[in-house]
Amino acid sequence: MKPEELLYSKTHEWVAIATDEAGAKVATVGISAFALEALTDLVFVDLPQVGRSVSAGEPFGEIESVKAVSDLYSPVDGEIVEVNSTLVDQLETLSDDPYTSGWFVKIRIADETALSGLMDHAAYQKQCEQEMADE
């Protein structure tokens, strides 16, 4: 996936929307390269179980670096239908390929209204530039 094709949350999660075989919308969720650069050396990721219900804006897991522990926030309401468990033992995948193999979870969307609160790539770039300027 190309970063320009994704949606973004204010908390740096990226979202790719697809439709599954049953016609339901599914959000693949990862974390942006900008956020990964800020975290630096990753040491641990805690991901949820398949079947867990999540709400937009609520944490679904956490990522830990040598600098800090950060929550991972769900950008949508729904149910976790798939977890990228290979990341737990291969954290380098996040830095090497954050937008394709570096996804965390896939969420079957229960309510699409949260999607309207997400940013396109251009708006997200502006947010990142503002954050760098504020440091």
N, C-alpha and C positions, 0 to 999 in steps of 0.2 A: 504494500500500500504506500502511496505517496503522501507525505505530510500535507500537501496542498489539497488533497481530496477528503481529509478528515474533519471532524468537528472537535471542539476543545472545550473543556470546563475551565472555570477560573482557577481551579486547584491543580491544573496541568495534566489531567487525564485526557487522552485522545479517545475518540469514539468513531468506529466504522459501523454503519448500519447496513444490514443485509436482510434478506427474507429467507426463512427456512422452508423446508419441503411442505410444511403444513400451512404456509402463508403468513406465519407470525414474523414480526420484525425482531431481529436479534442484534444487539449491540456488542461488538467486540471492543474491549476496553484495555488500554495500555497507558503508559506514562510517556510524556514528551521527552525528546532529546534535551531540551532546555532544562527540564527538571532533573534529568539524570546527570547533566553536567554540574548542576548546583549541588546535588547529593554527593558527588565524587565516588569514592571507593565503597561499593556495596558489599555488605556482609551477610544480609539475611532478608528473606521475603516471607511473609505469612499470608497465605491465600485461603479463602473460604471453601467450604464444602459445596459440591454440586447439590442443588435442591434448595439452597438457602434463599430466602426472600430478601431483597435489598430495596432501599428507598433512595431516591435522588438526594444527594448531599450528605448521605450517611456513610461512615466508613465501612468498607467490606474487607479490609486487610491492612497490612502495613509493610513498609519497606524500611530497612535499616542500613545506614551507611556508617562509616567511621565518625561522621560528623553529627548525625541525628537520626532519630526514628520519626518517620512521617506516615500519617494515615493515607490510605488509598481510598478515594471517595467514589461512590457509584454516581454516574452522571444521569441515571435513569431509574425508574421504578420497575421491578420485575423479579424474575427468578433466575438464579445462576444455573445455566445448563451445561457449562463446560468450564474447566479450570486448566490452565497451562502449568501442570505440576512439574514439568521438566525444568522450569525456572528455578525451583528451590535448590537444585544441585548445579545449575548452570547460570548463575547470575550474570556472567559475562555476555550472555545472549541479549540482555537488556541494552547494554552499551553498544554491542556490535550491530544489532538490528532491531531498534526499538519499535519500528512501525510494521514489521512483518511477523517475525517469530518471537518478538518480545512482548506479546500481549499477555494480560493477566487472566481475564475471565470473559466468558460470553454470557450475556444476560438476555433472556427472552423478555421483551418489553411489555409491561402490563398497561402502561399509560404513556402515550407519546407526548404529553404536554411538556415534560421536562426537556425534550429536544429543542424546543423553542428558546430555551435559556442558554444553549450552547453557542459557541463562537465559531465562525469560519476561520480559515488559516490566517487571513489578513488581520482580522481583529485580534486573534491570539498573538500574532507577531507584535502588534502594538502593545499588548499587555506585557509581553516579555521585555520589550524595549523600555517600557515605563518602570518595570521592576528593577532593571539594571540601573536606570537613572536614579532611582530612589535609594540605592545602596550607598 
